[in-house]
Amino acid sequence: MIQLGPDLLRTFVAAADCGSFTRAAPTVHRTQSAVSMQMKRLESDLGQALFRREGRGVALTTEGDVLYRYARRLLALHDEALAAVGGPKPHGVVRFGAPEDYATQYLPGALKRFATAHPFVQVDVFCDESSRLREKYRAKELDLVLTTERHAGGSDSRSLPLSWLVAERGAPVETRPLPLALYHAGCLYRRNGLAALEEAGIPYRIAYGSPSMTGVMAAIGAGLAVGPVSVGTTMPGCRLALPEDGLPPIRPVGIRLHARKDGAPDMVEAFAGFLRQELALDRA
């Protein structure tokens, strides 16, 4: 039976992240030839080509990309298990900031798993707009923050698709001007939603505004308006718009994790790791 040991998977992930066996070698404390031999053995065991040559480096094949996603998850669980049952238990406080909808959608899973591995670490969560969270992060009032960006790009980020949220019954999708429930000015969901309507030539009016997700979704759930949300947003009595609703597609935004590295306690980086896995953030 083929065994995917953590050492082998760690070398594989390092090679994929670095895009080169040579650059991966020092990160896993092996020689370049040892890394190359490990990857050849892994490909032989699986009967699949995991890397293809690309210039002076390597890139993942389709099969390699599939294994990469599983390898990241397996290594995270491996490290999580070791942290939960062995070694000293860190104490302290992690100060984390996120917009309200991100905290609702992504935080429960990460918090549950983090609490299992680090039961004595306190996590303080602050919900606010992305612009204010960036300010608090730069002022070192927060250790790590999730923010909405105009575009995805770089490490610790990914694209976040948007859609229209409407009431399951009685949604005013054919009303003109279209009544909208939006976050306050400055929100990228609001900007991209309005841009989509203007490009489609659909007249609209801003019927409800709120700085909180609860306020926006209350108006949508009551069938009084529609509004732009991330595609993972759920609420009883609401659904994401369907093509037959006639609402235009909305350009995606980016979601980015800012995690303090210089002088940050180990528990901050540990919590960042749980968030990276929960959000499936792009590697560097």
Contacts in CASP RR format, 6 or more apart in sequence:
PFRMAT RR
TARGET T0000
AUTHOR 0000-0000-0000
METHOD contacts of the structure
MODEL  1
MIQLGPDLLRTFVAAADCGSFTRAAPTVHRTQSAVSMQMKRLESDLGQAL
FRREGRGVALTTEGDVLYRYARRLLALHDEALAAVGGPKPHGVVRFGAPE
DYATQYLPGALKRFATAHPFVQVDVFCDESSRLREKYRAKELDLVLTTER
HAGGSDSRSLPLSWLVAERGAPVETRPLPLALYHAGCLYRRNGLAALEEA
GIPYRIAYGSPSMTGVMAAIGAGLAVGPVSVGTTMPGCRLALPEDGLPPI
RPVGIRLHARKDGAPDMVEAFAGFLRQELALDRA
2 45 0 8 1.000
2 46 0 8 1.000
4 71 0 8 1.000
4 74 0 8 1.000
6 74 0 8 1.000
6 75 0 8 1.000
6 78 0 8 1.000
8 38 0 8 1.000
8 42 0 8 1.000
9 71 0 8 1.000
9 74 0 8 1.000
9 75 0 8 1.000
10 28 0 8 1.000
10 75 0 8 1.000
11 24 0 8 1.000
11 28 0 8 1.000
11 30 0 8 1.000
11 35 0 8 1.000
11 38 0 8 1.000
11 39 0 8 1.000
12 38 0 8 1.000
12 39 0 8 1.000
12 42 0 8 1.000
12 50 0 8 1.000
12 67 0 8 1.000
12 68 0 8 1.000
12 71 0 8 1.000
13 68 0 8 1.000
13 71 0 8 1.000
13 72 0 8 1.000
13 75 0 8 1.000
14 24 0 8 1.000
14 27 0 8 1.000
14 28 0 8 1.000
14 35 0 8 1.000
15 21 0 8 1.000
15 24 0 8 1.000
15 35 0 8 1.000
15 39 0 8 1.000
15 51 0 8 1.000
15 58 0 8 1.000
16 51 0 8 1.000
16 60 0 8 1.000
16 64 0 8 1.000
16 68 0 8 1.000
16 283 0 8 1.000
17 24 0 8 1.000
17 283 0 8 1.000
17 284 0 8 1.000
18 24 0 8 1.000
18 27 0 8 1.000
19 54 0 8 1.000
19 57 0 8 1.000
19 58 0 8 1.000
19 59 0 8 1.000
20 56 0 8 1.000
20 57 0 8 1.000
20 58 0 8 1.000
21 32 0 8 1.000
21 35 0 8 1.000
21 36 0 8 1.000
21 39 0 8 1.000
21 57 0 8 1.000
21 58 0 8 1.000
22 32 0 8 1.000
24 35 0 8 1.000
25 31 0 8 1.000
25 32 0 8 1.000
25 34 0 8 1.000
25 35 0 8 1.000
28 35 0 8 1.000
30 38 0 8 1.000
39 50 0 8 1.000
39 51 0 8 1.000
42 50 0 8 1.000
43 49 0 8 1.000
43 50 0 8 1.000
43 51 0 8 1.000
46 63 0 8 1.000
46 67 0 8 1.000
48 61 0 8 1.000
48 63 0 8 1.000
48 64 0 8 1.000
49 61 0 8 1.000
49 63 0 8 1.000
50 60 0 8 1.000
50 61 0 8 1.000
50 63 0 8 1.000
50 64 0 8 1.000
50 67 0 8 1.000
51 58 0 8 1.000
51 59 0 8 1.000
51 60 0 8 1.000
51 61 0 8 1.000
51 64 0 8 1.000
52 58 0 8 1.000
52 59 0 8 1.000
52 60 0 8 1.000
52 61 0 8 1.000
60 68 0 8 1.000
72 277 0 8 1.000
73 277 0 8 1.000
76 273 0 8 1.000
76 274 0 8 1.000
76 277 0 8 1.000
80 113 0 8 1.000
80 116 0 8 1.000
80 117 0 8 1.000
83 117 0 8 1.000
83 118 0 8 1.000
83 270 0 8 1.000
84 116 0 8 1.000
84 117 0 8 1.000
89 118 0 8 1.000
89 119 0 8 1.000
89 120 0 8 1.000
90 118 0 8 1.000
90 120 0 8 1.000
90 121 0 8 1.000
90 265 0 8 1.000
90 266 0 8 1.000
90 267 0 8 1.000
90 270 0 8 1.000
91 120 0 8 1.000
91 121 0 8 1.000
92 120 0 8 1.000
92 121 0 8 1.000
92 122 0 8 1.000
92 265 0 8 1.000
92 267 0 8 1.000
93 121 0 8 1.000
93 122 0 8 1.000
93 123 0 8 1.000
93 124 0 8 1.000
94 121 0 8 1.000
94 122 0 8 1.000
94 123 0 8 1.000
94 124 0 8 1.000
94 143 0 8 1.000
94 144 0 8 1.000
94 267 0 8 1.000
94 268 0 8 1.000
94 271 0 8 1.000
95 124 0 8 1.000
95 126 0 8 1.000
95 141 0 8 1.000
95 142 0 8 1.000
95 143 0 8 1.000
95 144 0 8 1.000
96 123 0 8 1.000
96 124 0 8 1.000
96 125 0 8 1.000
96 126 0 8 1.000
96 142 0 8 1.000
96 143 0 8 1.000
96 144 0 8 1.000
96 145 0 8 1.000
96 271 0 8 1.000
97 103 0 8 1.000
97 125 0 8 1.000
97 126 0 8 1.000
97 127 0 8 1.000
97 128 0 8 1.000
97 133 0 8 1.000
97 136 0 8 1.000
97 142 0 8 1.000
97 144 0 8 1.000
97 145 0 8 1.000
97 146 0 8 1.000
98 106 0 8 1.000
98 107 0 8 1.000
98 125 0 8 1.000
98 126 0 8 1.000
98 127 0 8 1.000
98 133 0 8 1.000
98 145 0 8 1.000
98 146 0 8 1.000
99 127 0 8 1.000
99 128 0 8 1.000
99 129 0 8 1.000
99 130 0 8 1.000
99 133 0 8 1.000
99 146 0 8 1.000
99 147 0 8 1.000
99 148 0 8 1.000
100 127 0 8 1.000
100 212 0 8 1.000
100 213 0 8 1.000
100 214 0 8 1.000
101 213 0 8 1.000
101 229 0 8 1.000
101 230 0 8 1.000
101 233 0 8 1.000
102 146 0 8 1.000
102 255 0 8 1.000
103 125 0 8 1.000
103 127 0 8 1.000
104 213 0 8 1.000
105 230 0 8 1.000
105 232 0 8 1.000
105 233 0 8 1.000
106 146 0 8 1.000
106 275 0 8 1.000
106 278 0 8 1.000
106 279 0 8 1.000
107 125 0 8 1.000
109 278 0 8 1.000
110 271 0 8 1.000
110 274 0 8 1.000
110 275 0 8 1.000
110 277 0 8 1.000
110 278 0 8 1.000
111 123 0 8 1.000
113 274 0 8 1.000
113 278 0 8 1.000
114 121 0 8 1.000
114 123 0 8 1.000
114 270 0 8 1.000
114 271 0 8 1.000
114 274 0 8 1.000
115 123 0 8 1.000
117 270 0 8 1.000
118 267 0 8 1.000
118 270 0 8 1.000
118 271 0 8 1.000
121 267 0 8 1.000
121 271 0 8 1.000
123 271 0 8 1.000
126 133 0 8 1.000
126 136 0 8 1.000
126 142 0 8 1.000
128 136 0 8 1.000
129 184 0 8 1.000
129 186 0 8 1.000
129 187 0 8 1.000
129 211 0 8 1.000
130 147 0 8 1.000
130 148 0 8 1.000
130 149 0 8 1.000
130 188 0 8 1.000
131 186 0 8 1.000
133 142 0 8 1.000
133 145 0 8 1.000
133 146 0 8 1.000
133 147 0 8 1.000
134 145 0 8 1.000
134 147 0 8 1.000
134 258 0 8 1.000
136 142 0 8 1.000
136 145 0 8 1.000
137 144 0 8 1.000
137 145 0 8 1.000
137 258 0 8 1.000
137 260 0 8 1.000
140 260 0 8 1.000
143 259 0 8 1.000
143 260 0 8 1.000
143 264 0 8 1.000
143 268 0 8 1.000
144 257 0 8 1.000
144 258 0 8 1.000
144 259 0 8 1.000
144 260 0 8 1.000
144 268 0 8 1.000
144 271 0 8 1.000
144 272 0 8 1.000
144 275 0 8 1.000
145 257 0 8 1.000
145 258 0 8 1.000
146 255 0 8 1.000
146 256 0 8 1.000
146 257 0 8 1.000
146 258 0 8 1.000
146 275 0 8 1.000
146 279 0 8 1.000
147 255 0 8 1.000
147 256 0 8 1.000
147 258 0 8 1.000
148 160 0 8 1.000
148 187 0 8 1.000
148 188 0 8 1.000
148 189 0 8 1.000
148 253 0 8 1.000
148 254 0 8 1.000
148 255 0 8 1.000
149 157 0 8 1.000
149 188 0 8 1.000
149 253 0 8 1.000
149 254 0 8 1.000
149 255 0 8 1.000
149 256 0 8 1.000
150 188 0 8 1.000
150 253 0 8 1.000
150 254 0 8 1.000
151 159 0 8 1.000
151 253 0 8 1.000
151 254 0 8 1.000
152 158 0 8 1.000
152 159 0 8 1.000
152 160 0 8 1.000
152 252 0 8 1.000
152 253 0 8 1.000
152 254 0 8 1.000
152 255 0 8 1.000
152 256 0 8 1.000
152 282 0 8 1.000
153 254 0 8 1.000
153 256 0 8 1.000
153 282 0 8 1.000
154 282 0 8 1.000
154 284 0 8 1.000
155 281 0 8 1.000
155 282 0 8 1.000
155 283 0 8 1.000
155 284 0 8 1.000
156 256 0 8 1.000
156 257 0 8 1.000
156 258 0 8 1.000
156 259 0 8 1.000
156 276 0 8 1.000
156 281 0 8 1.000
156 282 0 8 1.000
156 284 0 8 1.000
157 254 0 8 1.000
157 255 0 8 1.000
157 256 0 8 1.000
157 257 0 8 1.000
157 281 0 8 1.000
157 282 0 8 1.000
158 254 0 8 1.000
158 255 0 8 1.000
158 279 0 8 1.000
158 280 0 8 1.000
158 281 0 8 1.000
158 282 0 8 1.000
159 252 0 8 1.000
159 253 0 8 1.000
159 254 0 8 1.000
159 255 0 8 1.000
160 230 0 8 1.000
160 231 0 8 1.000
160 252 0 8 1.000
160 253 0 8 1.000
160 254 0 8 1.000
160 255 0 8 1.000
161 230 0 8 1.000
161 231 0 8 1.000
161 252 0 8 1.000
162 189 0 8 1.000
162 192 0 8 1.000
162 193 0 8 1.000
162 228 0 8 1.000
162 229 0 8 1.000
162 230 0 8 1.000
162 231 0 8 1.000
162 250 0 8 1.000
162 251 0 8 1.000
162 252 0 8 1.000
162 253 0 8 1.000
163 228 0 8 1.000
163 229 0 8 1.000
163 230 0 8 1.000
163 231 0 8 1.000
163 240 0 8 1.000
163 241 0 8 1.000
163 250 0 8 1.000
164 226 0 8 1.000
164 227 0 8 1.000
164 228 0 8 1.000
164 229 0 8 1.000
164 240 0 8 1.000
164 241 0 8 1.000
164 245 0 8 1.000
164 247 0 8 1.000
164 250 0 8 1.000
165 217 0 8 1.000
165 220 0 8 1.000
165 226 0 8 1.000
165 227 0 8 1.000
165 228 0 8 1.000
165 229 0 8 1.000
165 233 0 8 1.000
165 235 0 8 1.000
165 238 0 8 1.000
165 239 0 8 1.000
165 240 0 8 1.000
165 241 0 8 1.000
166 173 0 8 1.000
166 220 0 8 1.000
166 223 0 8 1.000
166 226 0 8 1.000
166 227 0 8 1.000
166 238 0 8 1.000
166 239 0 8 1.000
166 240 0 8 1.000
166 241 0 8 1.000
166 245 0 8 1.000
166 247 0 8 1.000
167 220 0 8 1.000
167 221 0 8 1.000
167 222 0 8 1.000
167 223 0 8 1.000
167 237 0 8 1.000
167 238 0 8 1.000
167 239 0 8 1.000
168 237 0 8 1.000
168 238 0 8 1.000
168 239 0 8 1.000
169 223 0 8 1.000
169 237 0 8 1.000
170 223 0 8 1.000
171 223 0 8 1.000
171 226 0 8 1.000
171 245 0 8 1.000
172 178 0 8 1.000
172 179 0 8 1.000
172 223 0 8 1.000
172 224 0 8 1.000
172 225 0 8 1.000
172 226 0 8 1.000
173 226 0 8 1.000
173 241 0 8 1.000
173 245 0 8 1.000
173 246 0 8 1.000
173 247 0 8 1.000
176 202 0 8 1.000
176 203 0 8 1.000
177 203 0 8 1.000
177 204 0 8 1.000
177 205 0 8 1.000
178 197 0 8 1.000
178 202 0 8 1.000
178 203 0 8 1.000
178 204 0 8 1.000
178 205 0 8 1.000
178 226 0 8 1.000
179 204 0 8 1.000
179 205 0 8 1.000
179 207 0 8 1.000
179 208 0 8 1.000
179 224 0 8 1.000
179 225 0 8 1.000
179 226 0 8 1.000
180 204 0 8 1.000
180 205 0 8 1.000
180 206 0 8 1.000
180 207 0 8 1.000
180 208 0 8 1.000
180 225 0 8 1.000
180 226 0 8 1.000
180 227 0 8 1.000
181 207 0 8 1.000
181 208 0 8 1.000
181 209 0 8 1.000
181 210 0 8 1.000
181 215 0 8 1.000
181 216 0 8 1.000
181 217 0 8 1.000
181 219 0 8 1.000
181 220 0 8 1.000
181 224 0 8 1.000
181 225 0 8 1.000
181 226 0 8 1.000
181 227 0 8 1.000
182 189 0 8 1.000
182 190 0 8 1.000
182 194 0 8 1.000
182 206 0 8 1.000
182 208 0 8 1.000
182 209 0 8 1.000
182 216 0 8 1.000
182 227 0 8 1.000
182 228 0 8 1.000
183 189 0 8 1.000
183 190 0 8 1.000
183 209 0 8 1.000
183 210 0 8 1.000
183 211 0 8 1.000
183 213 0 8 1.000
183 216 0 8 1.000
184 190 0 8 1.000
184 209 0 8 1.000
184 210 0 8 1.000
184 211 0 8 1.000
188 253 0 8 1.000
189 228 0 8 1.000
189 229 0 8 1.000
189 230 0 8 1.000
189 253 0 8 1.000
190 228 0 8 1.000
192 228 0 8 1.000
192 250 0 8 1.000
192 251 0 8 1.000
192 252 0 8 1.000
192 253 0 8 1.000
193 227 0 8 1.000
193 228 0 8 1.000
193 250 0 8 1.000
194 204 0 8 1.000
195 251 0 8 1.000
196 228 0 8 1.000
196 248 0 8 1.000
196 249 0 8 1.000
196 250 0 8 1.000
196 251 0 8 1.000
197 203 0 8 1.000
197 204 0 8 1.000
197 248 0 8 1.000
199 248 0 8 1.000
200 248 0 8 1.000
202 247 0 8 1.000
202 248 0 8 1.000
207 219 0 8 1.000
207 224 0 8 1.000
207 225 0 8 1.000
208 215 0 8 1.000
208 216 0 8 1.000
208 219 0 8 1.000
208 224 0 8 1.000
208 225 0 8 1.000
209 215 0 8 1.000
209 216 0 8 1.000
209 219 0 8 1.000
210 216 0 8 1.000
210 219 0 8 1.000
216 227 0 8 1.000
217 229 0 8 1.000
217 233 0 8 1.000
217 235 0 8 1.000
217 238 0 8 1.000
219 225 0 8 1.000
220 226 0 8 1.000
220 227 0 8 1.000
220 235 0 8 1.000
220 238 0 8 1.000
221 235 0 8 1.000
221 237 0 8 1.000
221 238 0 8 1.000
226 241 0 8 1.000
226 247 0 8 1.000
228 250 0 8 1.000
229 240 0 8 1.000
231 240 0 8 1.000
233 240 0 8 1.000
241 247 0 8 1.000
255 279 0 8 1.000
255 281 0 8 1.000
257 272 0 8 1.000
257 275 0 8 1.000
257 276 0 8 1.000
257 279 0 8 1.000
257 281 0 8 1.000
259 268 0 8 1.000
259 269 0 8 1.000
259 272 0 8 1.000
260 268 0 8 1.000
261 269 0 8 1.000
275 281 0 8 1.000
END
